[in-house]
Amino acid sequence: MTGNIIKQTLKSDFWCEGNPALPICSFGGFDGDQRVIYDPGAGRWIITALWLPASSTIATDVIAVSQSNDPRLGWNLYQFPACGSFYTLNGSDQPHTGFNRKWIVVNSSCGSQNGIPGTGLGVFSKSDLYSGKSLIVNTNWFEFVDPISGQTDNPTLTYTRAAGREYLTHADVSASGFATTTYSYLSGATNAPVLHSGVETVTTSFKASLNLPSVSAPGCNFCMGYFSAGWIHSSSVWAFHSGVPYILSTVVLGNPAVSNGTQVINVATNIPTGQAVALRIAPLTQNGSGAMASEIVMPIVPPSSVDEAVIVYDYSSSTYYPGVKAVLWNMDSNSVIYGKSLMQGVLTPSPGFNRRRWVDFIDAVAPVPGRSKLVLAGSVAAPSSTDSEHATYWVQIQP
């Protein structure tokens, strides 16, 4: 956070200069839709990405896990077919990543081939990847299709050993037009995971739409687009001060109450009881405004006497250049107890990529192990060293 670079490696060298290099490197291409996660229980880093647009006809994901808690040192590198080895279409997208004490889980968006859905849910033995063992199907690498939640499940980041399950969260809209969150989960032995699909659906009281209209920025009405697509990009499992584990999730959905408006729907579900609370963050009367991506996290320490979570989201409106906001959610009273504009942009992006596809998801928001602070990186409309209109804003926040 001081701004000093302690090591720098080109992405192409990171994935393709190993000994041996990943086989997919021989097809050309590069990594996209990257996710970088720290596993505090094991003290390891995890990176996942979709490899594109390689000349290979098989959609391929890549995984890297650090060999220690120091990311400057060695890494174990892996690749696997994102949608199953039978799937010969290079058409996957958006691999989402989660973990618990047993597995690293990657879920990719996949279509069907010859009427057979792609096996987009890959489950890997975490201990085997951390020790550098090779991937072997049905030994330490397992493939699933979730028939209920489909290709847009988000695996949870599981920050408590109390939850032996690995949950998957899925956003939808009920037949009556209300935002819903559906849970599936993996259980069983590390080398024999079992998928339990669609075990619970929480229906909120908030009207919503999977359609995400464009929002505004100063001087440009309904011009800011994004690629959130009503998909949960952030969900996690935490044990609160009572030791009870909760599933937390956040998603950006359309707001039918306001033309060209979006909203953030947040759900917290008590795992033992199944009881849930939901909170909405939305400008209820302002046309052309709303969130473009959101992430949710709860601090690890110190334990609070109140169940609370931090929600961070990218936001834009006719009076607010695209920037980053945050709120503190008290789940006991189901209310926002604090809100702050972390950083507003300083310009409206020009027409083109920066305006029509602003963010896929918040870049990073994660707990700092052993501390009550969080680290955040979000997109703001401001000049940077590599882009005249798009910058990454880094900050530590104290809940």
Stockholm file with secondary structure:
# STOCKHOLM 1.0

chainA/1-399         MTGNIIKQTLKSDFWCEGNPALPICSFGGFDGDQRVIYDPGAGRWIITALWLPASSTIATDVIAVSQSNDPRLGWNLYQFPACGSFYTLNGSDQPHTGFNRKWIVVNSSCGSQNGIPGTGLGVFSKSDLYSGKSLIVNTNWFEFVDPISGQTDNPTLTYTRAAGREYLTHADVSASGFATTTYSYLSGATNAPVLHSGVETVTTSFKASLNLPSVSAPGCNFCMGYFSAGWIHSSSVWAFHSGVPYILSTVVLGNPAVSNGTQVINVATNIPTGQAVALRIAPLTQNGSGAMASEIVMPIVPPSSVDEAVIVYDYSSSTYYPGVKAVLWNMDSNSVIYGKSLMQGVLTPSPGFNRRRWVDFIDAVAPVPGRSKLVLAGSVAAPSSTDSEHATYWVQIQP
#=GR chainA/1-399 SS CCCCCSCCCCHHHHHHSSSSCCGGGGGCCEEEEEEEEEETTTTEEEEEEEEESCSCSSCEEEEEEESSSCTTSCEEEEEEETTCTTCCCCCCEEEEEEECSSEEEEEEECCEETTEECCCEEEEEHHHHHTTCCCCBTTTEEEECCTTTGGGCEECEECCTTCCSEEEEEEEECTTSEEEEEEEEEEEETTEEEEEEEEEEEEEEEECBSCCCCEEETTEEEEECCCCTTCCCEEEEEECTTSCEEEEEEEEEECTTSTTCEEEEEEEEETTTCCEEEEEECCSSCTTCEEEEEEEECCCSSCCSSCEEEEEEEEEETTEEEEEEEEEEETTTTEEEEEEEEECCSSCCCSSHHHHSCCSSCSEEEECTTSSCEEEEEEESSCCSSCSSCEEEEEEECC
#=GC SS_cons         CCCCCSCCCCHHHHHHSSSSCCGGGGGCCEEEEEEEEEETTTTEEEEEEEEESCSCSSCEEEEEEESSSCTTSCEEEEEEETTCTTCCCCCCEEEEEEECSSEEEEEEECCEETTEECCCEEEEEHHHHHTTCCCCBTTTEEEECCTTTGGGCEECEECCTTCCSEEEEEEEECTTSEEEEEEEEEEEETTEEEEEEEEEEEEEEEECBSCCCCEEETTEEEEECCCCTTCCCEEEEEECTTSCEEEEEEEEEECTTSTTCEEEEEEEEETTTCCEEEEEECCSSCTTCEEEEEEEECCCSSCCSSCEEEEEEEEEETTEEEEEEEEEEETTTTEEEEEEEEECCSSCCCSSHHHHSCCSSCSEEEECTTSSCEEEEEEESSCCSSCSSCEEEEEEECC
//
